[in-house]
């Protein structure tokens, strides 16, 4: 399954969940999109509920199905951490997500594009792979010859920077300080449903 490139607001209304983590998408019209959006009140099946939770998380991080499944398999092999938390941590460790979390981009899609175009380094080395998994204490920095306008605008918007990353605005760089705790991650996702979904599939 390819990555969805349509309206995030439409997807958010479909899932009744803010994919942009602002809550703006469902304020005005808190029901599904389309002509019959207000009439879709039928409770989904158990499988349907699991699929919805999986799609919510996948769309939140903007990951295609193949990458998403691969990360789940890696998380399941982690014997030191609860599978759901390990899965979240892998998604949070992606370079495009950390660029977004550090406030260098307004959305994950914008962060993915900036990384793809080679505007960031990890520990001094250029990395242009959005799915690159960073490690704790990795330093992510803007390349000296990269355009600053879009990043300045994002930082000036006073983004909500989580406690597990630190940002030096003057140097346009940030550090992945530690792995996030579950209570620092999206609360409207039921990862147990996602685990059940993949246990059916794998």
N, C-alpha and C positions, 0 to 999 in steps of 0.2 A: 504494500500500500504506500503510495507516494505521500509527500507532505502536503497538507492542505494550504493553499495560497489565497483563499478567498477572505471574506470579511471576518475578522476576529469578533466583532460585535455580534454578528449573526450566529457564530459558533457559541459565543457566551450565552446568548439567549436560548439557544437550543439545549445547552447543558444546565442552564440556570446557575452559572458559575463564572466568575470573572477571570477570563484567561489573561487579561492584562494586569491583574492584581490591583486594580484601582476601584472596582465596584461600580464604575460609571456605566458599563454596558447594560446592566439590568435595572438601573434606577428608574428610567422613564417608562420602559415597557417590560415589566417582570414576567414575561411569558414567551413562549416559543415564537420563532419567526414564521412568516408566511400567513396565508389567508385563514388557516385553521389553527393558528398558534395558540389561541385561547381555549380551544376545544380539546386539546390533547391532554386529557386528565387520567387516561388509563394507566394503571400501575404496571410498570414493566415486569417481566418474568425475572427469576433469579439470575439467569444468564444475561438477560438484558441489562440488569442493574450492574453486573460485573463489567460488561462491555462499556457501559457509560462511564464508569469510574476510570477504566483503562484509557478511554478516549479523552477524558478530561485532563488526565495527567500528561498524556502524550502531546495533546494540543497545547497545553500550558508551556511545555518546554520546547515545542516546535521540532520534535524528533520524528523521523519516519519509523514505520513499523519494524523494519529490520534492525535498526540501531536500538530501538526500544526493547525489543525482545532479547538482543545480545546483552544489553546492560542488566536485564532481569536475570538472565542465566548467570552472569558474573556475581550478582548480588546474592543469588540463591546458594552459591558455593561458599559464601563468607560465613564461617562458623562462629565468628566472634561477635557478630551484630545481628539483631533481628532483621529478617529479610526485607521488610518494608522500609525500615530506616536505612539499611545498606543501599537499597535501590534509590531512594531519595538522594542520598549522599553522592552516588555516582552521577546522577543527573545534575546536581548542584556543582560537581567538580568539572563539568564541561567548560571549556574555555569561553564559548559564546555566552554561557550563563553567568560566568564570573565577571566578564566585561560588563554585562547588564547589571549585575548586583553591585558592582563598584561605581555605577552611575555614569559610565562612559557612553552609554547608549540609552535611549528612552524605552526601547523594546528589545526583546530577545532577537526579533527578526533583524532589527538594525544592527545589533551586536554581531549577529552571524555574518552580515554583509561586510562589516568593518574587518572582522577576522579574515574572512574569505579573500579580501583585497590586500591582505598582508600588512595591516596597520599596527599590529601588536606583536610584542616579543614576550617570551616566557624565559625568565632568567637570562636575558640578554640575547636570546636566539629567536629569530623570526619564526612564528608558527602561523600558518594560514589554514589550519584545519579546525573548524568550529567544534567538532566532536572530541578534540584532544582533551584527555583527562589530566587535569592538573593535580599536583600533590600539595599537601600542607607545606607552607613556607615558600611556595613558588611566588615569584614576583612577576606581575603582569604589567607591562609598560607600553605606552604609545611610542611608536618609532619617531625619531627626531624629525624626519622629513615628511611626516604624515599631516594631512589637513586637520586643523584644530577646531574649525567653526562648529561643526555638528556636535563635537564632544564638549566644547565650551557651553553650548546651548543646553546640552543635557545636564551638565554639572550645575549650571546656573538655575536649573529647575528644582534644585534641592531634593535630589532623589533620596529615598529611604534606604540607607546603607545598613545592611545587617551586621551584627556584632562579630561574625566569623570572618569578616574581611576588613582590612584597613586601607585607607586611600590617602595618598599624598597628592592633593590637588595641584600644588605648585609644580611637582615633577611629572604629573600625569601618569602616576603609577600606583599600583595597589598590591597588597600581599594577601594571599589566602592563608589566614592565621590558623584556622582549625576547622575540623569537620563540624557541620551544623548539628544541633540537637533537633529532635523531632518537633518540639514545641516552637522552633524558629521557622518551621516550614509550613506550606499551605495547610490550613486546618480543615478545609472543606473537601479533602480527598480521603476516601476510605481505602487505604492500601491493602487491607485484608481482602477486599473484593477483587483487587487486581491480582493478588497472589492466587486466589481461588480460580480466577479466569485462566491464568497461565498453567496452573496445575492440571486443568482439564486438557490443555493443548500440548504440554510438553511430556 
